[in-house]
Amino acid sequence: MPEPRSGSRPTLEAVAALAGVSRATVSRVVNGGDGVRPHLADRVQTAIQELGYIPNHAARTLVTRRTGAVAVIIPEPEARIFSDPFFSRQIRGISKELTAHDTQLVLLLVEDLCDYDRIERYLAGGHVDGALAFSLHTDDPLPAIASRIGMPMVYGGRPGWTAGPGEDDKVTYVDADNRGGARDAVRHLLAQGRRRIAHICGPLDQTSAADRLSGYHDVLPAAEPELVSVGDFTAAGGARAMAELLDRDPSIDAVFAGNDLMATGALRVLRERGRAVPAEVAVVGFDDAEPVAESADPPLTTVRQDIEGMGRMMARLLMERLADGREGRTVPGPVITETALVQRASG
Amino acid sequence: MPEPRSGSRPTLEAVAALAGVSRATVSRVVNGGDGVRPHLADRVQTAIQELGYIPNHAARTLVTRRTGAVAVIIPEPEARIFSDPFFSRQIRGISKELTAHDTQLVLLLVEDLCDYDRIERYLAGGHVDGALAFSLHTDDPLPAIASRIGMPMVYGGRPGWTAGPGEDDKVTYVDADNRGGARDAVRHLLAQGRRRIAHICGPLDQTSAADRLSGYHDVLPAAEPELVSVGDFTAAGGARAMAELLDRDPSIDAVFAGNDLMATGALRVLRERGRAVPAEVAVVGFDDAEPVAESADPPLTTVRQDIEGMGRMMARLLMERLADGREGRTVPGPVITETALVQRASG
């Protein structure tokens, strides 16, 4: 409920004046204090107490014209969002961080490109202060929309698109070291003595898929093209790709799948064709989002990425950017998180 | 993007004057025409064409002060929302209907009761025109919040709560015939000659669980209390409940589970204990949301509810209510959809 607009309520400006700092500094302290030097933060806190300033959300909204809400936009069919635990883990991380900032998460689903007209109107309507987006594809119109309407954004995943002329250096993103993780997976298979190592990659209009494919090629620069099959990050797509690979080359003795769901599809096809895992064919996935890898049969060796941590980091970077209030300046460079190979029974 | 506020743009009022109808009637025609008598709708359409009135969303927003967005609030932990296909199916139905009305779906997740302060501020902030909520528990504060801030709501599921003094007749909801569906399931098991029919019910602070338990008791009024075990609508909860039931009474020859996920948990425990399904123990679930029942081992006999259809219906009722604009009057009574027993291998 809106706070009464009482004239006697101490303002953020009054706090700034008493503390002898800028309005932006008070705002930053109120929003968590990141980047404010300790002696200044102390002065602000003293002024806040002296004046009885209540930096609650509603008051902040009045002062900053903020809504206290942040959109999370996922341009994937809702069937995929609800079946791949990657999405729920990322949302969990975002949600935890936004809750810590008393900020409402508003989830906007994008089923197809037509939905973007409506999304643009909603974002332009002043209902959220900023937005987070992940799982973008190279042809996604969202970055152009965001730059057109001046919406502060943080992205999950390395951009494969351009935000528009002069805008690319304002793109903040968080990603895993997809290429390095893929290299680890393939090296692990090589170290086991595997000699025909195939790769099921994700859709190549997503940089996560392209980067994992690059990592595979880094380690196996001479791999024949028929050892690579393109899936779509779903179990069904992984099964199709595995069947294709075996049809092309029955001597395959290992598969690195671009995510765990595709790896479970591959496991199913290998089982159907009577190929023992890992004795005849080793399988390694990517993600390690519960419960897919652990509950697979056999449990999947996989490349773990800190999905929840990346979600938290995306939200944190956006909160910092909003607290900062200086949209024009160069934004923080990308944050790339490490991956780790988790060995289980499949390879 | 906002439409230019040009003075020459024909207004909804002008259309109403030319057609000789009320503003509300024009609004209803623009929003789909439900409930407008054909000859009036024709007059409105003629006036719209004559004046070149463009009833697009942005113009509607200016005229009606609507945001063109509707919140969907699900008071369940996000881990559950993303693991039970019931939720994604309901959301799919809602999303389809809202898209048909060019309305943005805004998903608000509620992890715990503390989140409601923030949700209330968001709802009261004028960022959505109305809200849909399902999977409410009896202690849920949402109905009281909605009536306090005057937010038009449609609920999924029979309310087990009260909306507040004088507010209960304004509660619109959509539900499945949970009690009738449960009766069908238990009668089906009886007809097979099953004699020790247990029930795993959902959390009893949800009316769907309570109503299915009532249906079980309708058919088996003399069932001993130890034949009923309480789960939580998850597979793990179903497994725990099944283990409890077998420990109490090893002679159980059938189980009706309150949803499919609990039924899959029951199947797992029966398999672990070497009880053949359906030869020794028959299992029937509830929901039939893909892929749970069909991909269970063995595939589940279950009570199908039209989850997506209920989602569409919830959204449609809200859209009608918003187009109507008469919040004070008595709202439509509940819509109860039929269920159907789907027989597969498990019982």
Interface residues (C-beta under 8 A of the other chain):
Chain A: M1 P2 H57 A58 T61 T67 G68 A69 E78 A79 I81 F82 S83 P85 F87 S88 I91 R92 S95 T99 D102 T103 Q104 L105 V106 L107 L108 L109 E111 D115 R118 I119 E120 R121 Y122 A124 G125 H127
Chain B: M1 P2 H57 A58 T61 T67 G68 A69 E78 A79 I81 F82 S83 P85 F87 S88 I91 R92 S95 T99 D102 T103 Q104 L105 V106 L107 L108 L109 E111 D115 R118 I119 E120 R121 Y122 A124 G125 H127 I149
